[in-house]
Amino acid sequence: MDILDKYILKKYLSTFVVMLALFAPIGIIIDVSEKINFLIENKVPFLAIVVYYYNFTVYFTNLLFPIFLFLSVIWFTSKLANDTEIIAILSSGISFNRFLRPFIMGATIVSIFVLLMGFFIVPKCSEGFNNFRYTYLVSGGSGAMTGQNTDVYREIGDNQFIYVNSFNNVSKTAFSFSLEKFKKNRLEYKIIASRIQWNPKTKNYTMYDYTKRTVGELGDKIEKMDKKDAKFNFDLEDLTPVIYIAETLNLGELNRFIDKEHFRGSSNINVYLVVLYKKYSIPASAFILTIIAVAVSSMKRRGGMGLSLAIGIALAFAFIFFDKIFGVLAEKSSIPPFLAVWLPNMIFGILAIFLLRNAKR
């Protein structure tokens, strides 16, 4: 690694870190302004808020990582171009491909870091982030935020379905629980409870305000109890919202969970596959976005850095838009999840090649 590589690599990494340090507090301030009333009304402990905003920062930066990386590369490369440093580098006989090498090195370091974060750290932070929301902001009492749907309706076996209105992962409690068992398209029995709680010591569930209706040929049998313990053939994670499950599992857990859902024939399998494939596609986008950013901002323009930043912001948001659209299509339609997740990288990869060729000229 020579002086040029060290100089550009230092600029690449330091600008990316500064960009994260600038935007993360802005995201926290916006989030606090939206939730401050609910936090006060629910008397949320200060330590819980601190932990939440640590998890929020990791979750937020991982979600918007492509934008932060793209803008940081646009920023410092435009500055190099405006200070005629790029012209001096290329005039010394260094080819554009050689000039691009430290950028690729920087993208490699960042992508490895983001990949490992996505495998092991982000799932834990996502779990803490969602636990806080479901505990204090969604189902945390009279002051909780409304209008957020956490309904879960899932098939857990042959002709057997469960439903819960909301789930609190901290207390391991689900509310408005029901279980329906069918036989040859005919309801065999239905269990309802105002809430159901997992008991980790006894490995069973406790149902409150329990009612079981067994359908008979001559009449139905009704069984009622204030409290009843029972064992079921579903896991605790089956009571949680679909996307929440996948986001909170590390790589090994997610792969095992997907295998289990494949075996079950789960209708939500595409949602889980989208989360899995994005763990690989988002780090890969670091290379594509870096090349586009260098190609767009390496030329000195009349509009200065402002024009390069405007182009960069437009392209970054276009990438995020395509990423979200294709992700939703994979979850809701017949488009293969792998294709939907990687299609934005393919489209912008082609754009990167085209812009790089023009930049070399």
Contacts in CASP RR format, 6 or more apart in sequence:
PFRMAT RR
TARGET T0000
AUTHOR 0000-0000-0000
METHOD contacts of the structure
MODEL  1
MDILDKYILKKYLSTFVVMLALFAPIGIIIDVSEKINFLIENKVPFLAIV
VYYYNFTVYFTNLLFPIFLFLSVIWFTSKLANDTEIIAILSSGISFNRFL
RPFIMGATIVSIFVLLMGFFIVPKCSEGFNNFRYTYLVSGGSGAMTGQNT
DVYREIGDNQFIYVNSFNNVSKTAFSFSLEKFKKNRLEYKIIASRIQWNP
KTKNYTMYDYTKRTVGELGDKIEKMDKKDAKFNFDLEDLTPVIYIAETLN
LGELNRFIDKEHFRGSSNINVYLVVLYKKYSIPASAFILTIIAVAVSSMK
RRGGMGLSLAIGIALAFAFIFFDKIFGVLAEKSSIPPFLAVWLPNMIFGI
LAIFLLRNAKR
1 9 0 8 1.000
1 105 0 8 1.000
4 89 0 8 1.000
4 94 0 8 1.000
4 99 0 8 1.000
4 102 0 8 1.000
5 101 0 8 1.000
5 102 0 8 1.000
5 105 0 8 1.000
6 102 0 8 1.000
7 102 0 8 1.000
8 102 0 8 1.000
8 103 0 8 1.000
9 102 0 8 1.000
9 105 0 8 1.000
9 106 0 8 1.000
11 76 0 8 1.000
11 80 0 8 1.000
12 72 0 8 1.000
12 73 0 8 1.000
12 76 0 8 1.000
12 102 0 8 1.000
12 103 0 8 1.000
12 106 0 8 1.000
13 106 0 8 1.000
13 109 0 8 1.000
13 110 0 8 1.000
15 72 0 8 1.000
15 73 0 8 1.000
15 75 0 8 1.000
15 76 0 8 1.000
16 68 0 8 1.000
16 69 0 8 1.000
16 72 0 8 1.000
16 73 0 8 1.000
16 110 0 8 1.000
18 72 0 8 1.000
19 68 0 8 1.000
19 69 0 8 1.000
19 71 0 8 1.000
19 72 0 8 1.000
19 75 0 8 1.000
20 61 0 8 1.000
20 68 0 8 1.000
23 61 0 8 1.000
23 64 0 8 1.000
23 68 0 8 1.000
24 57 0 8 1.000
24 60 0 8 1.000
24 61 0 8 1.000
27 60 0 8 1.000
28 53 0 8 1.000
28 56 0 8 1.000
28 57 0 8 1.000
28 60 0 8 1.000
31 53 0 8 1.000
31 56 0 8 1.000
32 53 0 8 1.000
35 137 0 8 1.000
35 145 0 8 1.000
38 136 0 8 1.000
38 137 0 8 1.000
38 143 0 8 1.000
38 144 0 8 1.000
38 145 0 8 1.000
39 49 0 8 1.000
39 136 0 8 1.000
41 142 0 8 1.000
41 143 0 8 1.000
42 136 0 8 1.000
42 137 0 8 1.000
42 140 0 8 1.000
42 141 0 8 1.000
42 143 0 8 1.000
42 144 0 8 1.000
44 136 0 8 1.000
48 132 0 8 1.000
48 136 0 8 1.000
51 128 0 8 1.000
51 132 0 8 1.000
52 128 0 8 1.000
52 129 0 8 1.000
52 132 0 8 1.000
54 125 0 8 1.000
55 125 0 8 1.000
55 126 0 8 1.000
55 128 0 8 1.000
55 129 0 8 1.000
55 132 0 8 1.000
56 129 0 8 1.000
58 117 0 8 1.000
58 121 0 8 1.000
58 122 0 8 1.000
58 125 0 8 1.000
59 122 0 8 1.000
59 125 0 8 1.000
59 126 0 8 1.000
59 129 0 8 1.000
61 68 0 8 1.000
62 114 0 8 1.000
62 117 0 8 1.000
62 118 0 8 1.000
62 122 0 8 1.000
62 282 0 8 1.000
64 320 0 8 1.000
65 114 0 8 1.000
65 282 0 8 1.000
66 282 0 8 1.000
66 285 0 8 1.000
66 286 0 8 1.000
66 289 0 8 1.000
66 316 0 8 1.000
66 319 0 8 1.000
66 320 0 8 1.000
66 323 0 8 1.000
67 316 0 8 1.000
67 317 0 8 1.000
67 320 0 8 1.000
69 110 0 8 1.000
69 286 0 8 1.000
69 289 0 8 1.000
69 290 0 8 1.000
70 289 0 8 1.000
70 290 0 8 1.000
70 292 0 8 1.000
70 293 0 8 1.000
70 312 0 8 1.000
70 315 0 8 1.000
70 316 0 8 1.000
70 319 0 8 1.000
71 309 0 8 1.000
71 312 0 8 1.000
71 313 0 8 1.000
71 316 0 8 1.000
73 103 0 8 1.000
73 289 0 8 1.000
73 290 0 8 1.000
73 293 0 8 1.000
73 294 0 8 1.000
73 297 0 8 1.000
74 293 0 8 1.000
74 296 0 8 1.000
74 297 0 8 1.000
74 308 0 8 1.000
74 309 0 8 1.000
74 311 0 8 1.000
74 312 0 8 1.000
75 305 0 8 1.000
75 309 0 8 1.000
77 86 0 8 1.000
77 293 0 8 1.000
77 294 0 8 1.000
77 297 0 8 1.000
77 298 0 8 1.000
77 308 0 8 1.000
78 297 0 8 1.000
78 304 0 8 1.000
78 305 0 8 1.000
78 306 0 8 1.000
78 308 0 8 1.000
78 309 0 8 1.000
79 305 0 8 1.000
80 86 0 8 1.000
80 298 0 8 1.000
81 87 0 8 1.000
81 297 0 8 1.000
81 298 0 8 1.000
81 299 0 8 1.000
81 300 0 8 1.000
81 301 0 8 1.000
81 308 0 8 1.000
82 300 0 8 1.000
82 304 0 8 1.000
82 305 0 8 1.000
84 300 0 8 1.000
86 99 0 8 1.000
86 298 0 8 1.000
86 300 0 8 1.000
87 300 0 8 1.000
89 99 0 8 1.000
90 96 0 8 1.000
90 99 0 8 1.000
96 298 0 8 1.000
96 359 0 8 1.000
96 360 0 8 1.000
97 360 0 8 1.000
99 298 0 8 1.000
100 291 0 8 1.000
100 294 0 8 1.000
100 356 0 8 1.000
103 290 0 8 1.000
103 291 0 8 1.000
103 294 0 8 1.000
104 287 0 8 1.000
104 290 0 8 1.000
106 290 0 8 1.000
107 286 0 8 1.000
107 287 0 8 1.000
107 290 0 8 1.000
108 287 0 8 1.000
110 283 0 8 1.000
110 286 0 8 1.000
111 283 0 8 1.000
111 284 0 8 1.000
111 286 0 8 1.000
111 287 0 8 1.000
112 283 0 8 1.000
114 282 0 8 1.000
114 283 0 8 1.000
114 286 0 8 1.000
115 279 0 8 1.000
115 280 0 8 1.000
115 283 0 8 1.000
118 251 0 8 1.000
118 279 0 8 1.000
119 250 0 8 1.000
119 251 0 8 1.000
119 279 0 8 1.000
120 250 0 8 1.000
120 251 0 8 1.000
123 247 0 8 1.000
123 248 0 8 1.000
123 249 0 8 1.000
123 250 0 8 1.000
123 253 0 8 1.000
123 254 0 8 1.000
124 248 0 8 1.000
124 250 0 8 1.000
126 247 0 8 1.000
126 248 0 8 1.000
127 169 0 8 1.000
127 247 0 8 1.000
127 248 0 8 1.000
128 248 0 8 1.000
130 169 0 8 1.000
130 244 0 8 1.000
130 247 0 8 1.000
130 248 0 8 1.000
131 169 0 8 1.000
131 170 0 8 1.000
134 140 0 8 1.000
134 150 0 8 1.000
134 166 0 8 1.000
134 167 0 8 1.000
134 168 0 8 1.000
134 169 0 8 1.000
134 170 0 8 1.000
135 168 0 8 1.000
135 169 0 8 1.000
135 170 0 8 1.000
135 171 0 8 1.000
136 144 0 8 1.000
137 144 0 8 1.000
137 145 0 8 1.000
137 148 0 8 1.000
138 144 0 8 1.000
138 145 0 8 1.000
138 148 0 8 1.000
138 150 0 8 1.000
138 166 0 8 1.000
139 150 0 8 1.000
139 166 0 8 1.000
139 167 0 8 1.000
139 168 0 8 1.000
139 175 0 8 1.000
140 168 0 8 1.000
150 165 0 8 1.000
150 166 0 8 1.000
150 167 0 8 1.000
150 241 0 8 1.000
151 163 0 8 1.000
151 164 0 8 1.000
151 165 0 8 1.000
151 166 0 8 1.000
152 162 0 8 1.000
152 163 0 8 1.000
152 164 0 8 1.000
152 167 0 8 1.000
152 174 0 8 1.000
152 238 0 8 1.000
152 239 0 8 1.000
152 240 0 8 1.000
152 241 0 8 1.000
152 242 0 8 1.000
153 161 0 8 1.000
153 162 0 8 1.000
153 163 0 8 1.000
154 161 0 8 1.000
154 162 0 8 1.000
154 163 0 8 1.000
154 234 0 8 1.000
154 238 0 8 1.000
154 266 0 8 1.000
154 268 0 8 1.000
155 161 0 8 1.000
155 264 0 8 1.000
155 266 0 8 1.000
155 267 0 8 1.000
156 162 0 8 1.000
156 232 0 8 1.000
156 233 0 8 1.000
156 234 0 8 1.000
156 238 0 8 1.000
156 264 0 8 1.000
157 233 0 8 1.000
157 264 0 8 1.000
159 181 0 8 1.000
159 182 0 8 1.000
159 183 0 8 1.000
160 179 0 8 1.000
160 180 0 8 1.000
160 181 0 8 1.000
160 182 0 8 1.000
160 233 0 8 1.000
161 179 0 8 1.000
161 180 0 8 1.000
161 182 0 8 1.000
162 177 0 8 1.000
162 178 0 8 1.000
162 179 0 8 1.000
162 180 0 8 1.000
162 234 0 8 1.000
162 238 0 8 1.000
162 239 0 8 1.000
163 176 0 8 1.000
163 177 0 8 1.000
163 178 0 8 1.000
163 179 0 8 1.000
163 180 0 8 1.000
164 174 0 8 1.000
164 175 0 8 1.000
164 176 0 8 1.000
164 177 0 8 1.000
164 178 0 8 1.000
164 196 0 8 1.000
164 239 0 8 1.000
165 174 0 8 1.000
165 175 0 8 1.000
165 176 0 8 1.000
166 174 0 8 1.000
166 175 0 8 1.000
166 176 0 8 1.000
167 173 0 8 1.000
167 174 0 8 1.000
167 175 0 8 1.000
167 239 0 8 1.000
167 240 0 8 1.000
167 241 0 8 1.000
168 174 0 8 1.000
168 175 0 8 1.000
169 240 0 8 1.000
171 197 0 8 1.000
172 197 0 8 1.000
172 198 0 8 1.000
172 200 0 8 1.000
172 236 0 8 1.000
173 195 0 8 1.000
173 196 0 8 1.000
173 197 0 8 1.000
173 198 0 8 1.000
174 195 0 8 1.000
174 196 0 8 1.000
174 197 0 8 1.000
174 239 0 8 1.000
175 194 0 8 1.000
175 195 0 8 1.000
176 194 0 8 1.000
176 195 0 8 1.000
177 191 0 8 1.000
177 192 0 8 1.000
177 193 0 8 1.000
177 194 0 8 1.000
177 195 0 8 1.000
177 196 0 8 1.000
177 207 0 8 1.000
177 239 0 8 1.000
178 190 0 8 1.000
178 191 0 8 1.000
178 192 0 8 1.000
178 193 0 8 1.000
179 190 0 8 1.000
179 191 0 8 1.000
179 192 0 8 1.000
179 232 0 8 1.000
180 187 0 8 1.000
180 189 0 8 1.000
180 190 0 8 1.000
181 187 0 8 1.000
181 188 0 8 1.000
181 189 0 8 1.000
181 190 0 8 1.000
182 188 0 8 1.000
186 215 0 8 1.000
187 215 0 8 1.000
188 214 0 8 1.000
188 215 0 8 1.000
189 212 0 8 1.000
189 213 0 8 1.000
189 214 0 8 1.000
189 215 0 8 1.000
190 212 0 8 1.000
190 213 0 8 1.000
190 215 0 8 1.000
191 207 0 8 1.000
191 210 0 8 1.000
191 211 0 8 1.000
191 212 0 8 1.000
191 213 0 8 1.000
192 210 0 8 1.000
192 211 0 8 1.000
193 207 0 8 1.000
193 208 0 8 1.000
193 209 0 8 1.000
193 210 0 8 1.000
193 211 0 8 1.000
193 228 0 8 1.000
194 208 0 8 1.000
194 209 0 8 1.000
195 207 0 8 1.000
195 208 0 8 1.000
195 209 0 8 1.000
196 205 0 8 1.000
196 206 0 8 1.000
196 207 0 8 1.000
196 208 0 8 1.000
196 239 0 8 1.000
197 205 0 8 1.000
197 206 0 8 1.000
197 208 0 8 1.000
198 205 0 8 1.000
198 236 0 8 1.000
199 205 0 8 1.000
199 206 0 8 1.000
199 229 0 8 1.000
202 229 0 8 1.000
203 231 0 8 1.000
204 229 0 8 1.000
204 230 0 8 1.000
204 231 0 8 1.000
205 229 0 8 1.000
205 230 0 8 1.000
205 231 0 8 1.000
205 232 0 8 1.000
206 227 0 8 1.000
206 228 0 8 1.000
206 229 0 8 1.000
207 227 0 8 1.000
207 228 0 8 1.000
207 229 0 8 1.000
207 230 0 8 1.000
208 226 0 8 1.000
208 227 0 8 1.000
209 226 0 8 1.000
210 223 0 8 1.000
210 224 0 8 1.000
210 225 0 8 1.000
210 226 0 8 1.000
210 227 0 8 1.000
210 228 0 8 1.000
211 222 0 8 1.000
211 223 0 8 1.000
211 224 0 8 1.000
212 222 0 8 1.000
212 223 0 8 1.000
212 224 0 8 1.000
213 220 0 8 1.000
213 221 0 8 1.000
213 222 0 8 1.000
213 223 0 8 1.000
214 220 0 8 1.000
214 221 0 8 1.000
214 222 0 8 1.000
214 223 0 8 1.000
237 245 0 8 1.000
237 257 0 8 1.000
242 268 0 8 1.000
242 271 0 8 1.000
242 272 0 8 1.000
243 271 0 8 1.000
243 275 0 8 1.000
245 257 0 8 1.000
245 272 0 8 1.000
246 254 0 8 1.000
246 257 0 8 1.000
246 271 0 8 1.000
246 272 0 8 1.000
246 275 0 8 1.000
246 276 0 8 1.000
247 275 0 8 1.000
249 257 0 8 1.000
251 279 0 8 1.000
254 272 0 8 1.000
254 275 0 8 1.000
254 276 0 8 1.000
255 276 0 8 1.000
257 272 0 8 1.000
258 269 0 8 1.000
258 272 0 8 1.000
258 273 0 8 1.000
258 276 0 8 1.000
261 268 0 8 1.000
261 269 0 8 1.000
261 272 0 8 1.000
262 269 0 8 1.000
266 272 0 8 1.000
270 330 0 8 1.000
270 331 0 8 1.000
270 337 0 8 1.000
271 331 0 8 1.000
273 330 0 8 1.000
273 337 0 8 1.000
273 338 0 8 1.000
274 327 0 8 1.000
274 330 0 8 1.000
274 331 0 8 1.000
274 337 0 8 1.000
274 340 0 8 1.000
274 341 0 8 1.000
277 337 0 8 1.000
277 338 0 8 1.000
277 341 0 8 1.000
277 342 0 8 1.000
278 341 0 8 1.000
281 341 0 8 1.000
281 342 0 8 1.000
281 344 0 8 1.000
281 345 0 8 1.000
284 345 0 8 1.000
285 319 0 8 1.000
285 344 0 8 1.000
285 345 0 8 1.000
285 348 0 8 1.000
288 345 0 8 1.000
288 348 0 8 1.000
288 349 0 8 1.000
288 352 0 8 1.000
289 316 0 8 1.000
289 319 0 8 1.000
289 348 0 8 1.000
291 349 0 8 1.000
291 352 0 8 1.000
291 355 0 8 1.000
291 356 0 8 1.000
292 315 0 8 1.000
292 348 0 8 1.000
292 349 0 8 1.000
292 351 0 8 1.000
292 352 0 8 1.000
292 355 0 8 1.000
293 312 0 8 1.000
294 356 0 8 1.000
294 359 0 8 1.000
295 352 0 8 1.000
295 355 0 8 1.000
295 356 0 8 1.000
295 358 0 8 1.000
295 359 0 8 1.000
296 308 0 8 1.000
296 311 0 8 1.000
296 312 0 8 1.000
296 315 0 8 1.000
296 355 0 8 1.000
296 359 0 8 1.000
297 308 0 8 1.000
297 311 0 8 1.000
297 312 0 8 1.000
298 359 0 8 1.000
299 359 0 8 1.000
301 307 0 8 1.000
301 308 0 8 1.000
315 348 0 8 1.000
319 344 0 8 1.000
319 348 0 8 1.000
322 343 0 8 1.000
322 344 0 8 1.000
322 347 0 8 1.000
322 348 0 8 1.000
323 344 0 8 1.000
326 335 0 8 1.000
326 340 0 8 1.000
326 341 0 8 1.000
326 343 0 8 1.000
326 344 0 8 1.000
327 337 0 8 1.000
327 340 0 8 1.000
327 341 0 8 1.000
329 335 0 8 1.000
329 340 0 8 1.000
330 336 0 8 1.000
330 337 0 8 1.000
330 339 0 8 1.000
330 340 0 8 1.000
330 341 0 8 1.000
331 337 0 8 1.000
END
